[in-house]
């Protein structure tokens, strides 16, 4: 058999030179299912966020009716069904991967009939991940995010206190351990105002007065603003708007490259299918 000719007829990129490896292993299936499992794990986590965010006590997002349903008993309730089902589909993909590993783990080398049971798990995993990805895309495109409410909630619970401690380090040359203790002590007192911070500073580091050092209530209010805390973190991977916009642009560029690669793959497969069909017809003519 001319293996290279056979590979070209089937549209393969190349050969597995070790014939035992080609016949006995199913690494391609395990790798695909492993990648899909990672993808679905992240999808499930995102869906979990959307389920929580869409609840009546959070209200960060409103899911489109297409991806929701009402409760069977509570007419006022809107359930994010598709997000919940996708979390379950993750278990299906995980199960396919576990089944594939279990089938292959104890086999002697060369081909064994057990491998017939592996293929349905591959199809099941690919199908579940594929439809979940398309549903997730539509769900995100149609969701309405309440950014105003998000901003209102973002600064609650002293969530930006770390930035205040960082400011004391950067602007007033206070060691972070001391700044951390000052801010923590002020939080215990119930507020992050100039008065409570100054009192906390005197308790943590006797003789220290933040007010005399130049700290003002205006600066405190600015630093504690959630928007400021986000914008100042403008390093690679940070949450600052200009950084995230750049990251999104880079991801879209990479997605375009990936899409072009996939289109080229399908084009080659269509060409190969045509060539294979023509060759087969010549042989039987």
N, C-alpha and C positions, 0 to 999 in steps of 0.2 A: 504493500500500500504506500502510495505517495502521501505522506502525512501533511506536508505543506500544501499540496494541491487540495486535499480534503478540507484543511483549515480555511483555505481561501474560498472554497465553495460554501462553507458554513458561515462565513463572515467573521471568523475569529481573528483576533489581533496577532496571535502567535501560537506557539505550541508549549505544552507542558512536556519537557524533554524526557522526564522520568516517567515511563509508562505505568509503573506501579503507583506512583503518586497520582497520575491522571485517573486511574481506574478506582483506586481505593479510597481516596480522600474526598471530602465534600467541604473543603475550606471555603470555597466561594459562597456556599450557602450559609455557613457559620459567620463569615465576615459580613455578608449582607444583613443577616438577621441581627448581628451584634450592632451594626451601624443603625439599623432601624429601631432597635431597642433604646439606644442612646437618644435618638431623635424623639421617640415617643415618650421617654422619661422627661425630657424638657417640655414637650407638648403638654404632658399631664400636669406639670408644675405650673405652666402658664394658664391652663384651664382652671386649676385650683385657685389661682389668683383672681381670674375672671368670675368664678363662682362667688368668692368672698366679696369682691368689689361690687357685684351686682345685688348684694343683699340690701334689704331696706334700711339696715343700720349703718351701712357704709356708703352706698349710693355713689360710687366713683364712676360707674359705667352702666349704661342701659343697653342691653342686648337687643338686637332686632328681633321682632316677633317671629321671623322665619326660623330662627334658631332656638326658639323657646316654646313652652306650652304652659297651659294653666294646670293647676292642681286638680286632681280628680275629686277633691272634696272642698277645697277652698277657692271660690271663684275669683277672689281678689289677688291670688298668688300667681306670680310669673316665674316659672322654673327654667333655668338655663340648661335645658336637657342635653343639647349637643355637647356642651363642655363636660357635663357629667359622663356622657357616654364615651367621649374620647378618653377620659381617665380610665374607664373600663377597658377600652380597646388597647390601652397600653399593656394591660395584663395579658391580653390575647397575644400580643407580639412577644412579650416576655416568655409566655408559655411556649410559643413556637421555637424560640431560641433554646429554652431549656430542653424541649423535646428533641431538637436536633442534636444538641450536645450529648444527651443521654443515649440516643440511638447510635452515635458514632464512637462513643468512648470505649466500648468494650469489644469492638470488632477486630478480628485478625486482619492482616493486610490482604489486598486484592478485593475484588468485588464480593459483596454479600447481599442477599435479598433484603436484609433489614433496611437497606438504604432506600427501598421503595417507599417506606413510611416517612422518610425525611422530606421528600419533595412536597407533599401536601402541606407540611408545616411552613415550607418556604413560600408557597403561594399564599397561604393564609396570612403570614406575617407581612408580605408585600402588599396584599390587598387591604388589610386593616390599616397599615401605616399610610398607604396611598389615599384612601378615602378620607382618613382623618386629617391629612394635610390639606386637602382641598376644602373640607368643611371648616377647618381652622382659618384658612385664608379668607373665606367668605364671612365668617363670624367676626373677624377683626376688621375687615373692610366696612362692615355695616354697623359696627358698635359705635356708640356715642359716649365719649369720655367727658365727664364733668370736671374740667381742669380748674374751674373756680373753686369747687368744693375740695378738690385735692389740695389746692394751695392753702385753703383755710385750715385743713387738717395737718398739713405738712409740718408746721411749726409747733404743734401741740406736744405736751409731754416733755418739754425741754429738749426736743430732738436736735436743736442746733447748739446745745451747750458746749459741745466739743469745739465748735468753731470759735466760741468765746474764749475758751482756754487757749486755743492756738493763737488767738489775737493777743492775749496777754504775753505769750511767749515772743511772738514776732515784734510787737510794737513796744513792749515795755521790759523786755529782756528778763522776764521772770522764768525760772526753770519750769519745765512742763509739769513735773511732779507737784510743785507748789501751786501752779496755776490750776491743775486738776483738782487739788484739794480745796482751793478757794471757791471754784465754781461749784464743786460738789457740796460744800458747806452752805453756800448761798441757796442751792436747790433745796436743801433740808429746811432752810428757813422759809421756803415757799415762793420765792420770786428771784428773778435775776435783774435787779435794779442796781443803780449805782450805790444806793444806801446799803443794801444787803451784801453786795459784793465787797464794799469797803469794810463793813463790819466783819465779814468772813475773812478778809485778808488780814485784819488786825488779830484775829484769833489764830489763824494758821501760821502767820509770820509776823509776830509782834513788832510793832514799829513801822509796818508797811501800810501806806495809804494810797490806794489806786487813784483816788480823786486828786491827791497832790501830785501824783505822777502824770496826770493829764487825761485820765480816762473820763469820758463824759457819757451822760445818758443817751445822747444822740448817737454816739459811736456804738454803744451797747445795743440800742434798738436796730441799728443798721446791720450789725454783725449777726444778731439773732434772727434776722429775716431769712426765711427759707430760700428765697431767690438768690440772695447774696451768698449763702452757704454753698449753693449749687454752682453758681457762676464762677466763684473763686477757684474751684477745683478744675482747672483747665488743662491738666496734663493729659497725656495719652491714656485713654481708658477712663478718664474722669467724666462726671455727669454734666459739665458745663455745656450749654446749648451749642456753642461754636464747635466744641469737640465732638458732640454726638452727631451734629449735622455732617461733619467731615467723615465720621465713622459710617454713617448711613450711606453717604455717597460712595465710599470705598466698597461697602457691602453690595450695593447695587451694581457697581462696576464688575465685581467678582461674579455676581449672579448672572450678569449678561454673558460673561465668559463661559460660565457653566452651562447656560442655556444654549449657547452656540455649540459647545462641545456635544451636548445631548442631541441637538438637531443634526450635527454631522454624523453622529453614531447612527441615528435613525435613517439618515440618507444612505449611509453605507449598507445598512441592513436591507433596505428596500432594493438597492442595486444588486446586492448579493442574492436576494430572494429571486429576483428576475433572472439573474445569470444561472442560478441553480435550476430553476424551472425550465429554462431554455435548454440546458445541458441534459436534463432528465428526458425532455421530449425528443431530443435528438437520439438518445440511447434507445428509446422504445419505438421510434419511428420505423 
